[in-house]
Amino acid sequence: MTLLKHFLPDQHVKSIFEITPESLKEKGIKGIITDLDNTLVEWDRPSATPKLIGWFEEIKLSGIQVTIVSNNSENRVKFFSDPLGIPYIFQARKPMRRAFHRAIKEMGLKREETVVIGDQLLTDVLGGNRGGFHTILVVPVAQTDGYWTRFNRKIERRILKSFRKQGKLNWED
């Protein structure tokens, strides 16, 4: 079980919109590192929805910083992030920790003040947990995935099933 604990998120929610500035501040959180594809919007949606723009504004107004950390290409992440004025790191190579540490350094925060939000156990949760961050797993916003993500999802389903059996996670496919 020791290896599997690296894949167990500290928290899980149905959507990014369940994460409020108040709930983050109660935990002493001052920064968010978030994945992009299937966490914030569908992997094939180029830009933010009006509802997501409102969520970002609410987060920013509360004084919480956001950095998008994605394994995707510069073009994809820049096109999404620039109109929102949100800093980003592309080709992050998650679950490697370097991009997570770069994000907190750029935000001027400590890992204890930062959450990692994502839709994948094998990249976002594993990388965040290995880096010592509070991790929040969200249900993917799309039912479809790119090629590598489809491969990861097969492995993730087995891990999630194990967590469900142990009563550690209630999850929806």
Protein Blocks (a to p, Z undefined) as FASTA:
>chain_A
ZZmmmmmcfbdcfbfklpcfklmmmnopabdcddfehplmcfklfbdcfklmmmmmmmmm
nopacddddfbdfklmmmmmmmnopacdehklpabfklmmmmmmmnopafklpccddfbf
klmmmmmmmnopacdddddfbfbdcfklmmmmmmmmmmmmmmmmnopaccdZZ
